Amino acid sequence: MTEKDANRPLKLAVVGHTNVGKTSLLRTLTRDVGFGEVSHRPSTTRHVEGARLSVDGEALLELYDTPGLEDAIALLDYLERLDRPGERLDGPARLARFLEGSEARQRFEQEAKVMRQLLASDAGLYVIDAREPVLAKYRDELAVIASCGKPLLPVLNFVSSAQHREPDWREALARLGLHALVRFDSVAPPEDGERRLYESLALLLETSRERLERLIADQQAQRQVRRTSAARLIAELLIDCAACRRSVATESDQVQKAIEELRKAVRQREQRCVEALLTLYGFRREDASANDLPLMDGRWGDDLFNPETLKLLGVRVGGGIAAGAAAGAGVDLLVGGITMGAAALVGAIAGGALQTARSYGGRLLGKLKGQRELTVDDAVLRLLALRQRQLLLALEARGHAAMDSIKLDALQDKTWREGKLPEALKKARAHPQWSSLNPHSKLNQTERQEQLETLSETVLV
């Protein structure tokens, strides 16, 4: 390989019979759901399309999607008749003669496009629908493709299907001298599928090993960045919902309306998280939707008096009694209630005696005036976490050629179903300013950012 060749991208032609998933493979490798056209109709791709993979602005790999081979049996017969008396052409020479003739522009136009691209490439990926039986036409295809004289790596597609015939294909390929192959389901690719594919190519193309290893390292780094970003999105959803609250008069006819507004806000917030995750992983908005959550009738809890809030008020909790001092008045925590005189408490707030409670004074006054606060139930927070974690797992295992909507598996995560909620969510209960769903939110507070970081790590466990 010359210095000029060493600096250019590695070129791969993706070839195979019609409708075996060549475009699907390209979509998954490029993480582009819009690449080409994927359809169950035969001969969907009628021309060559290309995509480029780069690292740090340097193009390392060019992938070319080609039309499906449709009549390899007839083409092989035709090629075998091209030798003139006394000639014994090798494969590339025979193909060159074929491509110069009129049949390459008429009867075998599609096959000629494939051959030209493969001859112009460094190697080929021969895509196989592993659900198909090994027929004579596929053997003839391989014979035609092999005559190009280019390294060829068979790719067994759709191996996650229960109807796959992988053993038959392995035997058939071995009989043709193709012992190196890779399993790569473009709809449900294995976690290490791309790495295995590029490592197999590196064995066939030793001079391109460095570029392929750089590509592998970059894709692994991107995968980790996506996971970290996804965990942050889920943590932000949970903090937003844990800190969300709606204040309403206890006897008011507006209670049910406030409950519905809370439900709607949480549902919309989850949908925004779902859409952000889909975008992060390169999928379409219609690939998944946040279904209606089985929300309770709000949460009529006295979160105002949870330990974290009391701590912020300078109150120490112990033995079921909250003992402290505020302008000389004592505060007892008894079944979520208050025992200090209302007049004394109002006076303390108005006079600024409760220095650490300034941001909570309005809520305390509202409590004394008969208002209640609706918050999101712990069970709903658990459900939100479970659904988003399941969605994350589904996205990581989904190929970009998948056309069905994402279906979440049964929620089996016992930690989030039954374990203690993370401390970050308990803290968020006492900090309504941490939620973007509340007015006058302060999302850049240092403590909120710290709790988000801690919660993000929990999400990935």
KAQUINOR-V769596 format. One record per residue. N is the residue number from 1. RES is the residue in three letters. PHI is phi in whole degrees, -180 to 180 (none if undefined). OMEGA is omega as a letter, one per 20 degrees, with the letter a starting at -180 (999 if undefined). D_FIRST is the distance of its C-alpha to the first C-alpha in Angstrom with 2 decimals. Layout:
n=N res=RES phi=PHI omega=OMEGA d_first=D_FIRST
n=N res=RES phi=PHI omega=OMEGA d_first=D_FIRST
This chain:
n=1 res=MET phi=none omega=a d_first=0.00
n=2 res=THR phi=-77 omega=r d_first=3.80
n=3 res=GLU phi=-62 omega=r d_first=6.72
n=4 res=LYS phi=-64 omega=r d_first=8.07
n=5 res=ASP phi=-65 omega=a d_first=5.90
n=6 res=ALA phi=-66 omega=a d_first=6.46
n=7 res=ASN phi=-96 omega=a d_first=10.01
n=8 res=ARG phi=-94 omega=r d_first=10.80
n=9 res=PRO phi=-64 omega=r d_first=12.69
n=10 res=LEU phi=-72 omega=a d_first=11.80
n=11 res=LYS phi=-107 omega=r d_first=13.84
n=12 res=LEU phi=-122 omega=r d_first=16.36
n=13 res=ALA phi=-98 omega=r d_first=19.07
n=14 res=VAL phi=-97 omega=a d_first=22.35
n=15 res=VAL phi=-127 omega=r d_first=24.20
n=16 res=GLY phi=153 omega=r d_first=27.40
n=17 res=HIS phi=-65 omega=r d_first=31.04
n=18 res=THR phi=-66 omega=r d_first=33.16
n=19 res=ASN phi=65 omega=r d_first=34.75
n=20 res=VAL phi=-105 omega=r d_first=32.84
n=21 res=GLY phi=104 omega=r d_first=31.85
n=22 res=LYS phi=-66 omega=r d_first=28.46
n=23 res=THR phi=-65 omega=r d_first=29.70
n=24 res=SER phi=-60 omega=r d_first=31.44
n=25 res=LEU phi=-61 omega=a d_first=28.26
n=26 res=LEU phi=-64 omega=r d_first=26.65
n=27 res=ARG phi=-61 omega=a d_first=29.81
n=28 res=THR phi=-72 omega=r d_first=29.72
n=29 res=LEU phi=-67 omega=a d_first=26.06
n=30 res=THR phi=-95 omega=a d_first=26.60
n=31 res=ARG phi=55 omega=a d_first=30.19
n=32 res=ASP phi=-129 omega=a d_first=31.42
n=33 res=VAL phi=-70 omega=a d_first=34.56
n=34 res=GLY phi=-97 omega=a d_first=34.52
n=35 res=PHE phi=-71 omega=r d_first=31.15
n=36 res=GLY phi=60 omega=r d_first=31.87
n=37 res=GLU phi=-130 omega=r d_first=35.03
n=38 res=VAL phi=-106 omega=a d_first=35.96
n=39 res=SER phi=-155 omega=r d_first=38.84
n=40 res=HIS phi=-82 omega=r d_first=40.41
n=41 res=ARG phi=-74 omega=r d_first=40.66
n=42 res=PRO phi=-71 omega=r d_first=38.30
n=43 res=SER phi=59 omega=a d_first=35.75
n=44 res=THR phi=-67 omega=r d_first=35.77
n=45 res=THR phi=-85 omega=a d_first=32.28
n=46 res=ARG phi=-111 omega=r d_first=32.43
n=47 res=HIS phi=-149 omega=a d_first=29.31
n=48 res=VAL phi=-85 omega=r d_first=25.82
n=49 res=GLU phi=-121 omega=a d_first=25.89
n=50 res=GLY phi=-124 omega=r d_first=23.16
n=51 res=ALA phi=-143 omega=a d_first=23.14
n=52 res=ARG phi=-125 omega=r d_first=20.96
n=53 res=LEU phi=-109 omega=a d_first=20.98
n=54 res=SER phi=-124 omega=r d_first=20.73
n=55 res=VAL phi=-131 omega=a d_first=21.48
n=56 res=ASP phi=53 omega=r d_first=23.34
n=57 res=GLY phi=81 omega=r d_first=22.65
n=58 res=GLU phi=-102 omega=r d_first=18.85
n=59 res=ALA phi=-71 omega=a d_first=17.59
n=60 res=LEU phi=-108 omega=a d_first=15.54
n=61 res=LEU phi=-146 omega=r d_first=16.19
n=62 res=GLU phi=-117 omega=a d_first=17.49
n=63 res=LEU phi=-113 omega=a d_first=19.83
n=64 res=TYR phi=-121 omega=r d_first=21.37
n=65 res=ASP phi=-83 omega=a d_first=24.79
n=66 res=THR phi=-121 omega=r d_first=25.64
n=67 res=PRO phi=-63 omega=r d_first=29.05
n=68 res=GLY phi=-75 omega=r d_first=30.46
n=69 res=LEU phi=-74 omega=a d_first=30.39
n=70 res=GLU phi=-114 omega=a d_first=34.06
n=71 res=ASP phi=-139 omega=a d_first=34.65
n=72 res=ALA phi=-66 omega=a d_first=31.99
n=73 res=ILE phi=-61 omega=r d_first=34.72
n=74 res=ALA phi=-67 omega=a d_first=35.66
n=75 res=LEU phi=-65 omega=r d_first=32.10
n=76 res=LEU phi=-63 omega=r d_first=31.26
n=77 res=ASP phi=-61 omega=a d_first=34.45
n=78 res=TYR phi=-64 omega=a d_first=33.60
n=79 res=LEU phi=-62 omega=a d_first=30.12
n=80 res=GLU phi=-69 omega=r d_first=31.72
n=81 res=ARG phi=-95 omega=a d_first=34.12
n=82 res=LEU phi=-79 omega=a d_first=31.61
n=83 res=ASP phi=-67 omega=r d_first=31.21
n=84 res=ARG phi=-84 omega=a d_first=33.50
n=85 res=PRO phi=-52 omega=r d_first=35.81
n=86 res=GLY phi=85 omega=r d_first=34.10
n=87 res=GLU phi=-93 omega=r d_first=30.60
n=88 res=ARG phi=-143 omega=a d_first=28.41
n=89 res=LEU phi=-73 omega=r d_first=25.40
n=90 res=ASP phi=-83 omega=a d_first=22.54
n=91 res=GLY phi=-57 omega=a d_first=21.92
n=92 res=PRO phi=-59 omega=r d_first=19.41
n=93 res=ALA phi=-67 omega=r d_first=21.59
n=94 res=ARG phi=-64 omega=r d_first=24.70
n=95 res=LEU phi=-66 omega=r d_first=23.51
n=96 res=ALA phi=-61 omega=r d_first=22.63
n=97 res=ARG phi=-66 omega=r d_first=26.19
n=98 res=PHE phi=-61 omega=a d_first=27.60
n=99 res=LEU phi=-70 omega=r d_first=26.02
n=100 res=GLU phi=-83 omega=a d_first=27.51
n=101 res=GLY phi=-88 omega=a d_first=30.94
n=102 res=SER phi=-71 omega=a d_first=33.77
n=103 res=GLU phi=-65 omega=r d_first=33.70
n=104 res=ALA phi=-71 omega=r d_first=30.43
n=105 res=ARG phi=-105 omega=a d_first=32.52
n=106 res=GLN phi=-126 omega=a d_first=35.63
n=107 res=ARG phi=-60 omega=a d_first=36.12
n=108 res=PHE phi=-112 omega=a d_first=32.57
n=109 res=GLU phi=-60 omega=a d_first=31.60
n=110 res=GLN phi=-64 omega=a d_first=30.60
n=111 res=GLU phi=-63 omega=r d_first=28.53
n=112 res=ALA phi=-66 omega=r d_first=26.77
n=113 res=LYS phi=-60 omega=a d_first=25.75
n=114 res=VAL phi=-65 omega=a d_first=24.17
n=115 res=MET phi=-64 omega=a d_first=22.31
n=116 res=ARG phi=-62 omega=a d_first=20.98
n=117 res=GLN phi=-68 omega=r d_first=19.66
n=118 res=LEU phi=-66 omega=r d_first=18.10
n=119 res=LEU phi=-64 omega=a d_first=16.37
n=120 res=ALA phi=-87 omega=a d_first=15.02
n=121 res=SER phi=-105 omega=r d_first=13.85
n=122 res=ASP phi=-82 omega=a d_first=11.20
n=123 res=ALA phi=-163 omega=r d_first=14.23
n=124 res=GLY phi=-129 omega=r d_first=18.00
n=125 res=LEU phi=-104 omega=a d_first=20.90
n=126 res=TYR phi=-94 omega=a d_first=23.86
n=127 res=VAL phi=-87 omega=a d_first=26.97
n=128 res=ILE phi=-124 omega=r d_first=30.13
n=129 res=ASP phi=-81 omega=a d_first=33.66
n=130 res=ALA phi=-66 omega=r d_first=34.76
n=131 res=ARG phi=-82 omega=a d_first=38.36
n=132 res=GLU phi=-82 omega=r d_first=38.08
n=133 res=PRO phi=-71 omega=r d_first=38.98
n=134 res=VAL phi=-80 omega=a d_first=36.42
n=135 res=LEU phi=-103 omega=a d_first=37.36
n=136 res=ALA phi=-60 omega=a d_first=36.40
n=137 res=LYS phi=-64 omega=r d_first=34.82
n=138 res=TYR phi=-73 omega=r d_first=32.21
n=139 res=ARG phi=-64 omega=r d_first=31.38
n=140 res=ASP phi=-67 omega=r d_first=31.02
n=141 res=GLU phi=-58 omega=a d_first=28.79
n=142 res=LEU phi=-63 omega=r d_first=26.42
n=143 res=ALA phi=-65 omega=r d_first=26.58
n=144 res=VAL phi=-66 omega=a d_first=25.74
n=145 res=ILE phi=-65 omega=r d_first=22.85
n=146 res=ALA phi=-63 omega=a d_first=21.45
n=147 res=SER phi=-68 omega=r d_first=21.59
n=148 res=CYS phi=-71 omega=r d_first=18.69
n=149 res=GLY phi=76 omega=a d_first=16.41
n=150 res=LYS phi=-105 omega=r d_first=14.72
n=151 res=PRO phi=-56 omega=a d_first=15.02
n=152 res=LEU phi=-131 omega=r d_first=18.47
n=153 res=LEU phi=-118 omega=r d_first=20.38
n=154 res=PRO phi=-68 omega=r d_first=24.13
n=155 res=VAL phi=-120 omega=r d_first=25.99
n=156 res=LEU phi=-84 omega=a d_first=29.71
n=157 res=ASN phi=-97 omega=r d_first=31.55
n=158 res=PHE phi=61 omega=r d_first=35.25
n=159 res=VAL phi=-76 omega=r d_first=35.55
n=160 res=SER phi=-80 omega=r d_first=38.18
n=161 res=SER phi=-73 omega=r d_first=40.53
n=162 res=ALA phi=-67 omega=a d_first=43.27
n=163 res=GLN phi=-94 omega=a d_first=42.66
n=164 res=HIS phi=-68 omega=r d_first=39.09
n=165 res=ARG phi=-120 omega=a d_first=38.31
n=166 res=GLU phi=-56 omega=a d_first=35.42
n=167 res=PRO phi=-58 omega=r d_first=36.51
n=168 res=ASP phi=-63 omega=a d_first=36.71
n=169 res=TRP phi=-71 omega=r d_first=33.23
n=170 res=ARG phi=-61 omega=r d_first=31.76
n=171 res=GLU phi=-65 omega=a d_first=33.52
n=172 res=ALA phi=-63 omega=r d_first=32.49
n=173 res=LEU phi=-67 omega=r d_first=28.77
n=174 res=ALA phi=-63 omega=r d_first=29.00
n=175 res=ARG phi=-65 omega=r d_first=30.70
n=176 res=LEU phi=-95 omega=r d_first=27.74
n=177 res=GLY phi=86 omega=a d_first=25.34
n=178 res=LEU phi=-104 omega=a d_first=24.17
n=179 res=HIS phi=-93 omega=r d_first=25.19
n=180 res=ALA phi=-90 omega=r d_first=23.03
n=181 res=LEU phi=-150 omega=a d_first=24.60
n=182 res=VAL phi=-139 omega=r d_first=25.79
n=183 res=ARG phi=-92 omega=a d_first=29.23
n=184 res=PHE phi=-152 omega=r d_first=29.30
n=185 res=ASP phi=-85 omega=a d_first=32.52
n=186 res=SER phi=-72 omega=r d_first=31.95
n=187 res=VAL phi=-90 omega=r d_first=35.68
n=188 res=ALA phi=-133 omega=a d_first=36.17
n=189 res=PRO phi=-68 omega=r d_first=32.80
n=190 res=PRO phi=-66 omega=a d_first=33.01
n=191 res=GLU phi=-56 omega=a d_first=32.79
n=192 res=ASP phi=-103 omega=a d_first=29.51
n=193 res=GLY phi=-60 omega=a d_first=28.19
n=194 res=GLU phi=-63 omega=a d_first=25.31
n=195 res=ARG phi=-60 omega=a d_first=24.23
n=196 res=ARG phi=-64 omega=r d_first=24.36
n=197 res=LEU phi=-63 omega=a d_first=22.40
n=198 res=TYR phi=-71 omega=r d_first=19.47
n=199 res=GLU phi=-66 omega=r d_first=19.74
n=200 res=SER phi=-65 omega=r d_first=19.68
n=201 res=LEU phi=-64 omega=a d_first=16.51
n=202 res=ALA phi=-63 omega=r d_first=14.90
n=203 res=LEU phi=-70 omega=r d_first=16.01
n=204 res=LEU phi=-81 omega=a d_first=14.35
n=205 res=LEU phi=-124 omega=a d_first=11.00
n=206 res=GLU phi=-58 omega=a d_first=10.66
n=207 res=THR phi=-69 omega=a d_first=7.43
n=208 res=SER phi=-102 omega=a d_first=9.64
n=209 res=ARG phi=-56 omega=a d_first=12.72
n=210 res=GLU phi=-60 omega=r d_first=13.52
n=211 res=ARG phi=-64 omega=a d_first=13.77
n=212 res=LEU phi=-67 omega=r d_first=15.82
n=213 res=GLU phi=-68 omega=r d_first=17.96
n=214 res=ARG phi=-64 omega=r d_first=18.73
n=215 res=LEU phi=-65 omega=r d_first=19.77
n=216 res=ILE phi=-62 omega=a d_first=21.95
n=217 res=ALA phi=-62 omega=a d_first=23.59
n=218 res=ASP phi=-65 omega=a d_first=24.32
n=219 res=GLN phi=-69 omega=r d_first=25.87
n=220 res=GLN phi=-66 omega=r d_first=28.00
n=221 res=ALA phi=-66 omega=r d_first=29.18
n=222 res=GLN phi=-63 omega=r d_first=30.05
n=223 res=ARG phi=-62 omega=r d_first=31.96
n=224 res=GLN phi=-67 omega=r d_first=34.02
n=225 res=VAL phi=-62 omega=r d_first=34.74
n=226 res=ARG phi=-63 omega=a d_first=35.99
n=227 res=ARG phi=-63 omega=r d_first=38.21
n=228 res=THR phi=-64 omega=r d_first=39.67
n=229 res=SER phi=-66 omega=r d_first=40.33
n=230 res=ALA phi=-65 omega=r d_first=41.89
n=231 res=ALA phi=-62 omega=r d_first=44.17
n=232 res=ARG phi=-66 omega=r d_first=45.28
n=233 res=LEU phi=-61 omega=a d_first=46.16
n=234 res=ILE phi=-69 omega=r d_first=48.22
n=235 res=ALA phi=-63 omega=r d_first=49.93
n=236 res=GLU phi=-64 omega=r d_first=50.90
n=237 res=LEU phi=-60 omega=a d_first=52.41
n=238 res=LEU phi=-67 omega=r d_first=54.45
n=239 res=ILE phi=-64 omega=r d_first=55.67
n=240 res=ASP phi=-56 omega=a d_first=56.64
n=241 res=CYS phi=-77 omega=r d_first=58.65
n=242 res=ALA phi=-66 omega=a d_first=60.22
n=243 res=ALA phi=-88 omega=a d_first=61.48
n=244 res=CYS phi=-71 omega=r d_first=62.61
n=245 res=ARG phi=-153 omega=r d_first=66.39
n=246 res=ARG phi=-129 omega=a d_first=69.02
n=247 res=SER phi=-100 omega=a d_first=72.59
n=248 res=VAL phi=-151 omega=r d_first=75.47
n=249 res=ALA phi=-67 omega=a d_first=79.24
n=250 res=THR phi=-58 omega=a d_first=80.31
n=251 res=GLU phi=-93 omega=a d_first=83.03
n=252 res=SER phi=-76 omega=r d_first=81.21
n=253 res=ASP phi=-77 omega=r d_first=80.48
n=254 res=GLN phi=-88 omega=a d_first=77.06
n=255 res=VAL phi=-59 omega=a d_first=75.89
n=256 res=GLN phi=-63 omega=r d_first=74.37
n=257 res=LYS phi=-63 omega=r d_first=72.71
n=258 res=ALA phi=-64 omega=r d_first=71.18
n=259 res=ILE phi=-63 omega=r d_first=69.90
n=260 res=GLU phi=-64 omega=r d_first=68.26
n=261 res=GLU phi=-65 omega=r d_first=66.67
n=262 res=LEU phi=-64 omega=r d_first=65.26
n=263 res=ARG phi=-57 omega=a d_first=63.85
n=264 res=LYS phi=-61 omega=a d_first=62.30
n=265 res=ALA phi=-63 omega=a d_first=60.75
n=266 res=VAL phi=-69 omega=r d_first=59.14
n=267 res=ARG phi=-61 omega=a d_first=57.85
n=268 res=GLN phi=-65 omega=r d_first=56.34
n=269 res=ARG phi=-66 omega=r d_first=54.79
n=270 res=GLU phi=-65 omega=r d_first=53.17
n=271 res=GLN phi=-62 omega=r d_first=51.89
n=272 res=ARG phi=-64 omega=r d_first=50.24
n=273 res=CYS phi=-66 omega=r d_first=48.56
n=274 res=VAL phi=-59 omega=a d_first=47.38
n=275 res=GLU phi=-65 omega=r d_first=45.94
n=276 res=ALA phi=-66 omega=r d_first=44.21
n=277 res=LEU phi=-66 omega=r d_first=42.61
n=278 res=LEU phi=-61 omega=r d_first=41.49
n=279 res=THR phi=-64 omega=a d_first=39.92
n=280 res=LEU phi=-58 omega=a d_first=38.23
n=281 res=TYR phi=-94 omega=r d_first=36.60
n=282 res=GLY phi=78 omega=r d_first=35.75
n=283 res=PHE phi=-112 omega=a d_first=38.50
n=284 res=ARG phi=-87 omega=r d_first=41.29
n=285 res=ARG phi=-61 omega=a d_first=44.84
n=286 res=GLU phi=-77 omega=a d_first=46.26
n=287 res=ASP phi=-72 omega=r d_first=44.30
n=288 res=ALA phi=-160 omega=r d_first=46.98
n=289 res=SER phi=-143 omega=r d_first=50.37
n=290 res=ALA phi=-77 omega=r d_first=52.69
n=291 res=ASN phi=-70 omega=r d_first=55.70
n=292 res=ASP phi=-58 omega=r d_first=59.18
n=293 res=LEU phi=-86 omega=r d_first=59.74
n=294 res=PRO phi=-78 omega=a d_first=62.83
n=295 res=LEU phi=-70 omega=r d_first=64.19
n=296 res=MET phi=-76 omega=r d_first=67.57
n=297 res=ASP phi=-78 omega=a d_first=70.39
n=298 res=GLY phi=67 omega=r d_first=68.87
n=299 res=ARG phi=-136 omega=a d_first=69.49
n=300 res=TRP phi=-86 omega=a d_first=73.01
n=301 res=GLY phi=-90 omega=r d_first=72.15
n=302 res=ASP phi=-94 omega=a d_first=73.57
n=303 res=ASP phi=-62 omega=r d_first=70.19
n=304 res=LEU phi=-58 omega=a d_first=71.92
n=305 res=PHE phi=-111 omega=r d_first=73.39
n=306 res=ASN phi=-73 omega=a d_first=70.43
n=307 res=PRO phi=-55 omega=a d_first=69.93
n=308 res=GLU phi=-65 omega=r d_first=67.09
n=309 res=THR phi=-65 omega=r d_first=69.29
n=310 res=LEU phi=-62 omega=r d_first=72.21
n=311 res=LYS phi=-62 omega=r d_first=70.09
n=312 res=LEU phi=-65 omega=r d_first=69.24
n=313 res=LEU phi=-83 omega=a d_first=72.99
n=314 res=GLY phi=81 omega=a d_first=73.63
n=315 res=VAL phi=-105 omega=r d_first=75.11
n=316 res=ARG phi=-98 omega=a d_first=74.58
n=317 res=VAL phi=-100 omega=r d_first=74.61
n=318 res=GLY phi=-168 omega=r d_first=76.23
n=319 res=GLY phi=62 omega=r d_first=78.45
n=320 res=GLY phi=83 omega=a d_first=78.37
n=321 res=ILE phi=-119 omega=r d_first=80.01
n=322 res=ALA phi=-95 omega=a d_first=78.34
n=323 res=ALA phi=-108 omega=r d_first=80.34
n=324 res=GLY phi=-170 omega=a d_first=80.02
n=325 res=ALA phi=-141 omega=r d_first=81.86
n=326 res=ALA phi=-147 omega=a d_first=81.75
n=327 res=ALA phi=54 omega=r d_first=84.63
n=328 res=GLY phi=84 omega=a d_first=86.73
n=329 res=ALA phi=-103 omega=r d_first=86.22
n=330 res=GLY phi=-90 omega=r d_first=84.71
n=331 res=VAL phi=-123 omega=r d_first=82.09
n=332 res=ASP phi=-109 omega=r d_first=82.17
n=333 res=LEU phi=-98 omega=a d_first=79.44
n=334 res=LEU phi=-125 omega=r d_first=81.50
n=335 res=VAL phi=52 omega=r d_first=79.82
n=336 res=GLY phi=75 omega=a d_first=77.72
n=337 res=GLY phi=-108 omega=r d_first=80.79
n=338 res=ILE phi=-127 omega=a d_first=82.27
n=339 res=THR phi=-116 omega=r d_first=85.67
n=340 res=MET phi=-71 omega=a d_first=86.13
n=341 res=GLY phi=-61 omega=a d_first=88.42
n=342 res=ALA phi=-60 omega=a d_first=86.86
n=343 res=ALA phi=-64 omega=r d_first=88.74
n=344 res=ALA phi=-64 omega=a d_first=87.56
n=345 res=LEU phi=-67 omega=r d_first=83.91
n=346 res=VAL phi=-61 omega=r d_first=84.12
n=347 res=GLY phi=-65 omega=r d_first=85.76
n=348 res=ALA phi=-65 omega=a d_first=83.12
n=349 res=ILE phi=-66 omega=a d_first=80.30
n=350 res=ALA phi=-62 omega=a d_first=82.16
n=351 res=GLY phi=-85 omega=r d_first=82.92
n=352 res=GLY phi=74 omega=a d_first=79.37
n=353 res=ALA phi=-68 omega=r d_first=80.58
n=354 res=LEU phi=-88 omega=a d_first=77.67
n=355 res=GLN phi=-59 omega=a d_first=75.09
n=356 res=THR phi=-83 omega=a d_first=72.17
n=357 res=ALA phi=-110 omega=a d_first=73.22
n=358 res=ARG phi=-57 omega=a d_first=73.12
n=359 res=SER phi=-77 omega=a d_first=70.22
n=360 res=TYR phi=-111 omega=a d_first=72.05
n=361 res=GLY phi=-58 omega=r d_first=75.53
n=362 res=GLY phi=-61 omega=a d_first=75.20
n=363 res=ARG phi=-70 omega=r d_first=74.24
n=364 res=LEU phi=-64 omega=r d_first=77.14
n=365 res=LEU phi=-64 omega=r d_first=79.58
n=366 res=GLY phi=-62 omega=r d_first=78.30
n=367 res=LYS phi=-62 omega=a d_first=78.85
n=368 res=LEU phi=-70 omega=a d_first=82.43
n=369 res=LYS phi=-88 omega=r d_first=83.07
n=370 res=GLY phi=92 omega=r d_first=82.30
n=371 res=GLN phi=-89 omega=r d_first=78.66
n=372 res=ARG phi=-118 omega=a d_first=76.11
n=373 res=GLU phi=-115 omega=r d_first=72.35
n=374 res=LEU phi=-94 omega=r d_first=70.05
n=375 res=THR phi=-132 omega=a d_first=66.75
n=376 res=VAL phi=-78 omega=a d_first=64.07
n=377 res=ASP phi=-64 omega=r d_first=65.03
n=378 res=ASP phi=-55 omega=a d_first=63.04
n=379 res=ALA phi=-62 omega=r d_first=62.49
n=380 res=VAL phi=-72 omega=r d_first=60.75
n=381 res=LEU phi=-61 omega=r d_first=58.49
n=382 res=ARG phi=-61 omega=a d_first=57.57
n=383 res=LEU phi=-64 omega=r d_first=56.88
n=384 res=LEU phi=-58 omega=a d_first=54.72
n=385 res=ALA phi=-63 omega=a d_first=52.62
n=386 res=LEU phi=-61 omega=a d_first=52.35
n=387 res=ARG phi=-64 omega=a d_first=51.33
n=388 res=GLN phi=-71 omega=r d_first=48.64
n=389 res=ARG phi=-64 omega=r d_first=47.21
n=390 res=GLN phi=-64 omega=r d_first=47.17
n=391 res=LEU phi=-62 omega=r d_first=45.52
n=392 res=LEU phi=-59 omega=r d_first=42.81
n=393 res=LEU phi=-62 omega=r d_first=42.13
n=394 res=ALA phi=-65 omega=a d_first=42.09
n=395 res=LEU phi=-67 omega=a d_first=39.60
n=396 res=GLU phi=-70 omega=a d_first=37.18
n=397 res=ALA phi=-103 omega=a d_first=37.34
n=398 res=ARG phi=-102 omega=r d_first=37.24
n=399 res=GLY phi=-84 omega=a d_first=34.37
n=400 res=HIS phi=-80 omega=r d_first=34.16
n=401 res=ALA phi=-98 omega=a d_first=34.85
n=402 res=ALA phi=-62 omega=a d_first=38.26
n=403 res=MET phi=-113 omega=r d_first=41.07
n=404 res=ASP phi=-84 omega=r d_first=44.16
n=405 res=SER phi=-66 omega=a d_first=45.90
n=406 res=ILE phi=-71 omega=r d_first=45.36
n=407 res=LYS phi=-114 omega=a d_first=48.05
n=408 res=LEU phi=-83 omega=r d_first=48.81
n=409 res=ASP phi=-72 omega=r d_first=49.65
n=410 res=ALA phi=-59 omega=a d_first=52.98
n=411 res=LEU phi=-81 omega=a d_first=53.39
n=412 res=GLN phi=-105 omega=a d_first=53.45
n=413 res=ASP phi=-72 omega=a d_first=52.69
n=414 res=LYS phi=-70 omega=a d_first=55.79
n=415 res=THR phi=-60 omega=a d_first=55.03
n=416 res=TRP phi=-83 omega=r d_first=55.41
n=417 res=ARG phi=-76 omega=a d_first=58.02
n=418 res=GLU phi=-124 omega=a d_first=60.38
n=419 res=GLY phi=-74 omega=r d_first=59.31
n=420 res=LYS phi=-69 omega=r d_first=60.43
n=421 res=LEU phi=-68 omega=r d_first=58.98
n=422 res=PRO phi=-56 omega=a d_first=56.76
n=423 res=GLU phi=-59 omega=a d_first=58.76
n=424 res=ALA phi=-60 omega=r d_first=56.88
n=425 res=LEU phi=-73 omega=r d_first=58.52
n=426 res=LYS phi=-66 omega=r d_first=61.92
n=427 res=LYS phi=-65 omega=a d_first=61.51
n=428 res=ALA phi=-61 omega=r d_first=60.46
n=429 res=ARG phi=-55 omega=a d_first=63.79
n=430 res=ALA phi=-92 omega=a d_first=65.57
n=431 res=HIS phi=-128 omega=a d_first=63.35
n=432 res=PRO phi=-60 omega=r d_first=63.79
n=433 res=GLN phi=-71 omega=r d_first=62.14
n=434 res=TRP phi=-81 omega=a d_first=58.82
n=435 res=SER phi=-101 omega=r d_first=58.72
n=436 res=SER phi=-71 omega=r d_first=57.43
n=437 res=LEU phi=-85 omega=r d_first=59.94
n=438 res=ASN phi=-105 omega=r d_first=62.84
n=439 res=PRO phi=-68 omega=r d_first=64.20
n=440 res=HIS phi=58 omega=r d_first=63.60
n=441 res=SER phi=-70 omega=r d_first=60.59
n=442 res=LYS phi=-128 omega=a d_first=58.90
n=443 res=LEU phi=-83 omega=a d_first=55.38
n=444 res=ASN phi=-98 omega=r d_first=54.02
n=445 res=GLN phi=-61 omega=a d_first=56.48
n=446 res=THR phi=-57 omega=a d_first=54.93
n=447 res=GLU phi=-65 omega=r d_first=56.57
n=448 res=ARG phi=-62 omega=r d_first=55.34
n=449 res=GLN phi=-63 omega=r d_first=51.74
n=450 res=GLU phi=-65 omega=r d_first=52.21
n=451 res=GLN phi=-68 omega=r d_first=53.64
n=452 res=LEU phi=-63 omega=r d_first=50.81
n=453 res=GLU phi=-63 omega=r d_first=48.27
n=454 res=THR phi=-64 omega=a d_first=50.33
n=455 res=LEU phi=-67 omega=r d_first=50.82
n=456 res=SER phi=-59 omega=r d_first=47.11
n=457 res=GLU phi=-66 omega=r d_first=46.39
n=458 res=THR phi=-67 omega=a d_first=49.17
n=459 res=VAL phi=-59 omega=a d_first=47.81
n=460 res=LEU phi=-83 omega=a d_first=44.59
n=461 res=VAL phi=-72 omega=999 d_first=46.51
